[in-house]
Amino acid sequence: MKVLVVGSGGREHALCWKLAQSPLKPELVCVPGNPGTARLARNVAVQASDVPGLVALAKKEKPDLVLVGPEDPLVAGLADKLRAQGLSVFGPGARGARLEGSKVFAKELLLRHRIPCAQDRVFERSGTAKSYLENCTQWPQVIKADGLAGGKGVVICHDPKSACQAVDMLMEQKALGAAGSKIVVEEFLSGEEASVLAITDGETILILEPVQDHKQVGEGDTGPNTGGMGVYSPVSSLNRRLQHQIEQRVLVPTLHALRHEEIEFRGLLFVGLMMTDGGPRVLEYNVRFGDPECQALVRRMKSDLLPILLAAAKGELAKIEPPEWDERVCVGVVAAAEGYPGPVRKGDAIDGIGEAETLADVVVFQAGTSAGQGGRVLTNGGRVLCISALGKDLGEARERAYAAYDKIRFAGKFCRHDIGERHRSKDGGEAEERPHRRPARDPRVARAMRARIERRIRASDKTPGADAPPGPG
C-alpha cells in the first residue's frame, strides 16, 4: 500500500501523522513535504503547484491513493489528470473545485438550488462596486475576492470609506493578484460561525465531528483575516438539533446540487457557516481539509482514516463504518511569524519542538518550516507550527497547548492567547467549564443517518423543478 500526499503544510503533516498509524502500514510519499513530514514519509521535491511534475511523479510511483491537500492544484485540475492515468484520488476535479476557486460560481450554485446564504452583488468593475457601496444604508458589508486568496480574501467593512479602500486594494492595486479581478459584496450575517467537514464520494456523506477555528489574527477576533490562528473540537454550541439542520438544509442540498449539475465530487466538502436566528447560512465552501481544522480532527479520530479515504476515492463510501472519536477536547494553537498575515521574514531557527512534545498528549505539527544545516528546523512561512493538545475538558486542553507553545522558541513568534475562549459568557465572566462527556456516536445511529441522507438525495433527484430559479428576495 502506497499513499502519495500532495502539500507541504500543517494539514499534510497531520494527515501523514494519522496515516502512519494505519494498520495497513502504508508507504508514505509527501510532495514536497516539510521537516515534519520527513519524519513519517519520503519527501520528494516537486512543488504542489507543478501539476505536470506531480502527474509525472504519480505515474512513476504508482500509488494506491493520491491525497491532495491544498486547494490550488485541485482548482488547476490535478485530480482530473491523475484519474485519467487510472489512479485513485481523494479530491474533486476542477469543476468541483470551483466551489472554492470561485466565490461567484459558489454563490450562483447556492442561489440556483435555494441553499441558504447571504444576499450579495457581484462586481467586475471597481467604479461600479464603489458607487454601490457609497449608497449602501446597511453596514457592515463583507467584500470577498472571487478567486483563491489563502484565507485572506475577505474584508469586513463598517463604512463606505473602508469598503472603497478594500475595493481599490483588490481590484486596482491587485493585492491578491487575479483573485480580486471580480469581487462579491455580501450582507453581513450575525451569529455564531461554525465549520462542518464531510467526506463524500458523490453518493454518500460521512459527516465529521464539528470544529471551530479562529480566522482573525488578533485576540477577540480583531484584525485582518488569516488562514487560521487556532482551532478547537468538539463545538458544544453545535448540538444535535443544529447538526440536523445543517445536514438537511445545507449538506444534502449541496450534494444534490452537485449531482444535478453532473459534477463528480470525491473528496472533502468543507462548509463555513453562520448560525443565524433563522438557521444555518453558507458563508463559503472549501474543497479540502481545513488547516488547522485537520489537525484537531486527526487528533480526535480513533478510527483508521486510510480506508475511509480509499473508499471515497473509489466511490465505495457506503461500505464504510462511521469513525469513532476520542471524547476528549482538542485545542490547536498556531505559532506564527512576526508580520503575519503580511510579509514575514524566513530562516530563523526553531528550538523546543521536541521539548514541547514531551508534555502529555501534545503533538506539534509543522507548517511553514524548512530544513537547515545540521538538522535544524527553520521558519519558512507565516503560520509556522500548530501545537495541538488533548485534554479531558477545554480548560485542560488549553493549558497543555499553551504550556507546549511556551517551550518553543524562534524569533518573532506570536500566537492568539484566546483560542477556545468563545465559551465565555456575554457579561465577560467565565462560562461554567464542564467535562466533555458526550459519548462517541453509536454506529447504528450513524448508519441510520447515512441512510436517511441517501434517501433524501434520491428523492431530491426526482423532485420536479429542483433546478427552478429562486423566487424574489
C-alpha positions as CSV (number, residue, x, y, z in Angstrom):
1,M,0.0,0.0,0.0
2,K,1.4,3.4,-1.1
3,V,-0.1,6.8,-0.5
4,L,1.1,10.0,-2.2
5,V,0.2,13.1,-0.2
6,V,0.4,16.4,-2.0
7,G,1.3,19.5,0.0
8,S,3.8,21.0,2.5
9,G,1.8,22.5,5.4
10,G,0.5,21.6,8.8
11,R,-2.5,19.9,7.2
12,E,-0.2,17.5,5.3
13,H,1.9,16.8,8.3
14,A,-1.3,16.0,10.3
15,L,-2.5,13.7,7.5
16,C,0.8,11.9,7.3
17,W,0.9,11.5,11.1
18,K,-2.6,9.9,11.0
19,L,-1.9,7.7,8.0
20,A,1.3,6.4,9.5
21,Q,-0.7,4.9,12.4
22,S,-2.8,2.8,10.0
23,P,-2.7,-1.0,10.4
24,L,-2.3,-1.1,6.7
25,K,1.2,0.2,7.2
26,P,1.3,2.4,4.0
27,E,4.4,3.7,2.4
28,L,4.0,7.4,2.5
29,V,5.4,9.8,-0.1
30,C,4.9,13.6,0.6
31,V,5.3,16.1,-2.2
32,P,7.1,18.4,-1.4
33,G,6.5,17.9,2.3
34,N,8.4,19.7,5.2
35,P,10.7,18.6,8.0
36,G,7.7,17.3,10.0
37,T,6.5,15.0,7.2
38,A,10.1,13.9,6.6
39,R,9.9,12.0,9.9
40,L,7.0,10.0,8.6
41,A,7.2,9.9,4.8
42,R,9.6,10.1,1.9
43,N,9.6,13.8,0.8
44,V,10.0,14.5,-2.9
45,A,11.0,18.0,-4.1
46,V,8.1,18.7,-6.5
47,Q,6.1,21.8,-5.8
48,A,2.3,21.4,-5.2
49,S,1.7,23.9,-7.9
50,D,3.6,21.9,-10.5
51,V,0.7,19.9,-12.0
52,P,2.7,18.2,-14.8
53,G,5.5,17.4,-12.4
54,L,3.0,15.8,-9.9
55,V,1.4,13.8,-12.7
56,A,4.8,12.5,-13.8
57,L,5.8,11.6,-10.3
58,A,2.5,9.8,-9.7
59,K,3.0,7.8,-12.9
60,K,6.4,6.8,-11.6
61,E,5.4,6.0,-8.0
62,K,2.1,4.2,-8.9
63,P,0.4,4.9,-5.5
64,D,-2.7,3.2,-4.4
65,L,-4.1,6.6,-3.4
66,V,-3.3,10.2,-4.1
67,L,-4.4,12.6,-1.3
68,V,-4.4,16.2,-2.4
69,G,-4.0,18.6,0.5
70,P,-4.1,22.2,-0.9
71,E,-6.8,23.8,-3.0
72,D,-4.6,25.3,-5.7
73,P,-3.7,22.0,-7.5
74,L,-7.3,20.9,-7.2
75,V,-8.6,24.1,-8.9
76,A,-5.9,23.6,-11.6
77,G,-7.3,20.1,-12.4
78,L,-4.7,17.8,-10.8
79,A,-7.3,15.3,-9.7
80,D,-8.7,15.0,-13.3
81,K,-5.3,14.4,-14.8
82,L,-4.4,11.8,-12.2
83,R,-7.7,10.0,-12.7
84,A,-7.1,10.0,-16.4
85,Q,-4.0,7.9,-15.6
86,G,-6.2,5.3,-13.7
87,L,-5.2,6.5,-10.2
88,S,-7.5,6.7,-7.2
89,V,-7.6,10.3,-5.9
90,F,-9.1,11.9,-2.8
91,G,-10.0,15.3,-4.0
92,P,-12.5,16.8,-6.5
93,G,-11.9,17.5,-10.2
94,A,-11.6,21.1,-11.5
95,R,-15.4,21.5,-11.8
96,G,-16.0,20.5,-8.2
97,A,-13.1,22.6,-7.0
98,R,-14.7,25.7,-8.4
99,L,-16.8,25.7,-5.2
100,E,-13.7,27.1,-3.6
101,G,-11.9,28.5,-6.6
102,S,-14.7,31.0,-7.5
103,K,-16.9,32.8,-4.9
104,V,-19.1,33.8,-7.8
105,F,-19.6,30.2,-9.0
106,A,-20.3,29.1,-5.5
107,K,-22.8,31.9,-4.9
108,E,-24.6,31.1,-8.2
109,L,-24.9,27.4,-7.3
110,L,-26.3,28.3,-3.8
111,L,-28.9,30.5,-5.3
112,R,-29.9,28.1,-8.1
113,H,-30.5,25.4,-5.6
114,R,-32.0,27.6,-2.9
115,I,-29.4,26.8,-0.3
116,P,-29.5,29.4,2.4
117,C,-26.7,32.1,2.1
118,A,-26.2,35.8,2.4
119,Q,-27.6,38.3,-0.1
120,D,-25.0,39.5,-2.5
121,R,-23.9,41.5,-5.5
122,V,-21.1,40.6,-8.0
123,F,-18.9,43.3,-9.5
124,E,-16.3,43.2,-12.3
125,R,-15.5,46.9,-12.3
126,S,-14.2,48.8,-9.3
127,G,-16.1,52.0,-10.1
128,T,-19.5,50.2,-10.1
129,A,-18.7,48.5,-6.9
130,K,-17.7,51.7,-5.1
131,S,-20.8,53.5,-6.4
132,Y,-22.9,50.7,-4.9
133,L,-21.1,50.8,-1.6
134,E,-21.3,54.6,-1.3
135,N,-25.0,54.3,-1.5
136,C,-25.4,51.4,1.0
137,T,-27.5,52.1,4.0
138,Q,-26.8,48.9,5.9
139,W,-23.4,48.2,7.5
140,P,-21.2,46.3,7.9
141,Q,-20.8,44.8,4.4
142,V,-18.5,41.9,3.5
143,I,-16.2,42.1,0.5
144,K,-14.8,38.9,-0.9
145,A,-12.2,38.3,-3.7
146,D,-13.6,35.9,-6.2
147,G,-10.6,33.7,-6.5
148,L,-8.2,31.8,-4.2
149,A,-6.6,34.0,-1.6
150,G,-5.2,31.7,1.1
151,G,-7.9,32.7,3.6
152,K,-7.1,36.4,3.2
153,G,-9.6,37.5,0.6
154,V,-12.4,38.5,2.9
155,V,-12.7,42.0,4.3
156,I,-15.5,43.2,6.7
157,C,-16.1,46.9,6.2
158,H,-18.0,49.1,8.6
159,D,-18.4,52.2,6.4
160,P,-18.2,53.4,2.8
161,K,-14.7,54.7,3.1
162,S,-13.2,51.5,4.3
163,A,-15.2,49.5,1.8
164,C,-14.0,51.6,-1.1
165,Q,-10.4,51.2,0.1
166,A,-10.9,47.4,0.1
167,V,-12.3,47.5,-3.4
168,D,-9.2,49.5,-4.5
169,M,-6.9,47.1,-2.8
170,L,-8.4,44.1,-4.5
171,M,-9.3,45.4,-7.9
172,E,-7.0,48.3,-8.6
173,Q,-3.8,47.6,-6.6
174,K,-4.4,43.8,-7.2
175,A,-3.0,43.0,-3.7
176,L,-4.2,39.4,-4.2
177,G,-3.4,39.2,-7.9
178,A,-6.0,37.7,-10.3
179,A,-8.1,36.6,-7.3
180,G,-9.5,40.1,-7.0
181,S,-10.4,40.7,-10.6
182,K,-14.0,40.1,-9.6
183,I,-15.5,40.7,-6.1
184,V,-18.6,39.7,-4.2
185,V,-20.2,42.2,-1.9
186,E,-22.4,40.4,0.7
187,E,-24.7,41.4,3.6
188,F,-23.0,40.9,7.0
189,L,-24.5,38.0,8.9
190,S,-24.7,37.9,12.7
191,G,-24.5,34.8,14.7
192,E,-22.0,32.0,15.6
193,E,-19.6,30.8,13.0
194,A,-19.1,27.1,12.5
195,S,-17.2,24.8,10.3
196,V,-18.6,21.4,9.2
197,L,-16.5,18.9,7.2
198,A,-17.9,15.9,5.4
199,I,-16.2,13.2,3.3
200,T,-18.2,12.3,0.2
201,D,-18.0,10.2,-2.9
202,G,-20.8,12.0,-4.5
203,E,-23.4,9.4,-3.4
204,T,-22.8,9.2,0.4
205,I,-21.9,11.7,3.0
206,L,-19.8,11.0,6.1
207,I,-20.1,14.0,8.4
208,L,-17.1,14.5,10.7
209,E,-17.0,16.0,14.2
210,P,-17.6,19.8,14.3
211,V,-14.6,22.1,14.7
212,Q,-14.2,25.8,15.4
213,D,-11.3,27.8,14.0
214,H,-10.2,31.4,14.7
215,K,-9.7,33.3,11.5
216,Q,-8.7,36.8,12.6
217,V,-5.1,37.5,13.6
218,G,-5.9,39.4,16.8
219,E,-7.4,38.3,20.1
220,G,-11.1,38.9,20.5
221,D,-11.5,38.3,16.7
222,T,-9.8,41.5,15.7
223,G,-7.5,42.4,12.8
224,P,-7.3,41.0,9.3
225,N,-8.3,37.5,8.3
226,T,-5.7,34.7,8.1
227,G,-5.6,31.1,7.1
228,G,-6.5,30.3,10.8
229,M,-4.8,31.1,14.1
230,G,-6.2,28.2,16.1
231,V,-8.9,25.6,16.5
232,Y,-10.8,23.5,19.0
233,S,-13.1,20.5,18.8
234,P,-15.8,19.5,19.6
235,V,-18.0,22.5,19.5
236,S,-20.6,22.4,22.3
237,S,-22.8,25.1,20.7
238,L,-23.4,22.8,17.7
239,N,-25.9,20.5,19.4
240,R,-27.7,17.6,17.7
241,R,-30.7,19.8,16.6
242,L,-28.3,22.3,14.8
243,Q,-26.3,19.5,13.3
244,H,-29.6,18.0,11.9
245,Q,-30.5,21.4,10.4
246,I,-27.1,21.7,8.8
247,E,-27.4,18.2,7.3
248,Q,-30.9,18.8,6.0
249,R,-30.6,22.4,4.8
250,V,-27.0,22.6,3.6
251,L,-25.1,19.3,3.2
252,V,-27.8,17.2,1.5
253,P,-28.9,20.1,-0.9
254,T,-25.3,20.7,-1.8
255,L,-24.7,17.1,-2.7
256,H,-27.9,17.1,-4.7
257,A,-26.8,20.3,-6.5
258,L,-23.5,18.7,-7.5
259,R,-25.3,15.6,-8.8
260,H,-27.9,17.6,-10.6
261,E,-25.2,19.7,-12.4
262,E,-23.3,16.5,-13.2
263,I,-20.3,17.5,-11.1
264,E,-18.5,14.4,-9.8
265,F,-17.1,15.1,-6.3
266,R,-15.0,12.6,-4.4
267,G,-13.2,14.3,-1.6
268,L,-13.7,16.6,1.4
269,L,-16.6,19.1,1.4
270,F,-15.8,21.8,4.0
271,V,-18.6,24.3,4.6
272,G,-18.2,27.6,6.5
273,L,-21.5,28.5,8.1
274,M,-23.1,31.3,10.1
275,M,-25.6,30.0,12.6
276,T,-28.2,32.8,12.5
277,D,-31.6,33.2,14.2
278,G,-33.1,31.8,11.0
279,G,-30.9,28.8,10.9
280,P,-27.6,27.9,9.2
281,R,-26.5,30.0,6.2
282,V,-23.5,29.2,4.0
283,L,-20.6,31.7,4.1
284,E,-18.2,29.7,1.9
285,Y,-17.2,26.3,0.5
286,N,-13.8,24.7,0.7
287,V,-12.9,21.5,-1.1
288,R,-10.1,20.1,1.1
289,F,-9.3,19.6,4.7
290,G,-9.0,22.9,6.5
291,D,-5.8,24.0,8.1
292,P,-5.8,24.0,11.2
293,E,-9.1,22.2,11.4
294,C,-7.5,19.0,10.1
295,Q,-5.0,18.9,13.0
296,A,-7.9,18.8,15.5
297,L,-9.8,16.2,13.6
298,V,-6.9,13.7,13.2
299,R,-6.0,14.1,16.9
300,R,-9.6,13.1,17.9
301,M,-10.3,10.4,15.3
302,K,-9.7,7.0,16.8
303,S,-10.6,5.0,13.7
304,D,-8.2,4.3,10.8
305,L,-8.5,7.2,8.3
306,L,-6.9,5.4,5.3
307,P,-9.8,3.0,4.5
308,I,-12.3,6.0,4.6
309,L,-10.2,8.0,2.1
310,L,-9.7,5.0,-0.2
311,A,-13.5,4.2,-0.1
312,A,-14.3,7.8,-1.0
313,A,-11.8,7.9,-3.8
314,K,-13.3,4.6,-5.3
315,G,-16.9,5.6,-4.9
316,E,-17.5,3.0,-2.2
317,L,-18.1,5.2,0.9
318,A,-21.4,3.5,1.7
319,K,-19.5,0.3,2.7
320,I,-17.5,2.2,5.4
321,E,-18.5,2.3,9.1
322,P,-18.5,5.8,10.6
323,P,-15.4,6.6,12.5
324,E,-15.1,6.6,16.3
325,W,-14.0,9.7,18.1
326,D,-12.0,10.4,21.2
327,E,-14.3,12.0,23.8
328,R,-11.6,14.4,24.9
329,V,-11.3,18.0,23.7
330,C,-8.5,19.1,21.3
331,V,-7.1,22.6,21.2
332,G,-4.7,23.7,18.5
333,V,-2.7,26.9,18.8
334,V,-0.9,28.3,15.8
335,A,2.6,29.8,16.3
336,A,3.0,32.5,13.7
337,A,6.0,34.5,12.4
338,E,6.2,38.2,13.1
339,G,4.3,40.2,10.4
340,Y,1.8,37.6,9.6
341,P,-0.6,37.8,7.7
342,G,1.6,40.3,5.9
343,P,5.2,39.7,4.7
344,V,7.3,37.7,7.2
345,R,11.0,37.0,7.4
346,K,12.2,33.4,7.0
347,G,15.1,31.3,8.0
348,D,15.0,31.8,11.8
349,A,16.0,28.7,13.8
350,I,13.2,26.9,15.8
351,D,14.0,25.3,19.1
352,G,12.0,23.4,21.6
353,I,9.7,21.2,19.4
354,G,11.0,18.0,21.0
355,E,10.7,19.5,24.5
356,A,7.1,20.6,23.8
357,E,6.2,17.1,22.7
358,T,7.3,15.6,26.0
359,L,4.2,17.1,27.6
360,A,1.2,14.9,28.0
361,D,-1.0,14.5,24.9
362,V,0.8,17.1,22.9
363,V,1.7,16.8,19.2
364,V,3.4,19.7,17.2
365,F,2.5,19.8,13.5
366,Q,4.9,21.7,11.3
367,A,3.6,24.1,8.6
368,G,5.8,27.0,7.5
369,T,9.1,25.2,8.1
370,S,12.2,24.2,6.1
371,A,15.3,22.1,6.8
372,G,18.5,23.9,7.8
373,Q,22.1,22.7,8.2
374,G,22.8,20.1,10.9
375,G,19.2,19.0,11.1
376,R,17.9,22.4,12.3
377,V,14.3,23.3,11.6
378,L,13.9,26.9,10.2
379,T,10.9,29.2,9.8
380,N,9.6,29.3,6.2
381,G,6.2,30.9,6.3
382,G,3.6,32.9,8.2
383,R,2.0,30.1,10.1
384,V,4.9,28.1,11.3
385,L,3.6,25.5,13.7
386,C,0.3,24.2,15.1
387,I,0.7,23.0,18.7
388,S,-2.2,20.5,19.4
389,A,-3.1,19.1,22.8
390,L,-5.9,16.8,24.1
391,G,-7.5,17.2,27.5
392,K,-10.4,15.9,29.5
393,D,-12.1,19.3,29.0
394,L,-11.5,22.6,27.3
395,G,-9.5,24.0,30.2
396,E,-7.1,21.1,30.4
397,A,-6.6,21.1,26.6
398,R,-5.9,24.8,26.5
399,E,-3.5,24.6,29.4
400,R,-1.5,21.8,27.8
401,A,-1.4,23.5,24.4
402,Y,-0.2,26.9,25.7
403,A,2.3,25.2,28.0
404,A,3.8,23.4,25.0
405,Y,3.7,26.7,23.0
406,D,5.8,28.4,25.7
407,K,8.6,25.8,25.3
408,I,9.0,26.6,21.6
409,R,11.4,29.4,20.6
410,F,12.0,31.3,17.4
411,A,12.5,35.0,16.7
412,G,9.3,36.9,16.3
413,K,7.0,34.1,17.5
414,F,3.4,35.1,18.4
415,C,0.0,33.5,18.8
416,R,-3.5,34.3,19.9
417,H,-3.9,33.6,23.6
418,D,-7.7,33.2,23.4
419,I,-8.1,30.0,21.4
420,G,-11.2,28.2,22.7
421,E,-12.4,31.1,24.8
422,R,-15.6,31.6,22.9
423,H,-17.3,29.8,25.7
424,R,-17.1,32.9,27.8
425,S,-20.5,34.3,29.0
426,K,-21.7,37.6,27.4
427,D,-21.1,39.5,30.6
428,G,-17.4,38.8,30.5
429,G,-17.3,36.1,33.1
430,E,-16.1,32.6,32.5
431,A,-18.8,30.2,31.5
432,E,-19.1,27.1,33.6
433,E,-16.5,24.6,32.5
434,R,-17.9,21.1,32.1
435,P,-16.1,18.0,31.1
436,H,-16.9,16.8,27.6
437,R,-18.8,13.6,28.3
438,R,-20.8,13.1,25.1
439,P,-20.1,9.5,24.0
440,A,-18.9,8.7,20.5
441,R,-21.9,8.3,18.2
442,D,-23.4,4.9,18.1
443,P,-22.5,3.3,14.7
444,R,-26.2,2.2,14.4
445,V,-27.3,5.8,14.7
446,A,-24.7,6.9,12.2
447,R,-25.8,4.2,9.7
448,A,-29.4,5.3,10.1
449,M,-28.4,9.0,9.5
450,R,-26.4,8.0,6.4
451,A,-29.4,6.0,5.0
452,R,-31.6,9.0,5.6
453,I,-29.3,11.3,3.7
454,E,-29.1,8.9,0.8
455,R,-32.9,8.6,0.7
456,R,-33.3,12.4,0.7
457,I,-30.7,12.8,-2.1
458,R,-32.6,10.2,-4.2
459,A,-35.9,11.9,-3.5
460,S,-34.4,15.3,-4.4
461,D,-33.2,14.0,-7.7
462,K,-36.8,13.1,-8.6
463,T,-38.3,16.4,-7.4
464,P,-39.8,18.3,-10.4
465,G,-38.5,21.9,-10.7
466,A,-35.5,21.3,-8.5
467,D,-33.5,23.5,-10.8
468,A,-36.0,26.3,-11.0
469,P,-34.7,29.8,-10.4
470,P,-35.1,31.2,-7.0
471,G,-38.1,33.4,-6.3
472,P,-38.0,37.1,-5.4
473,G,-35.9,38.1,-2.4
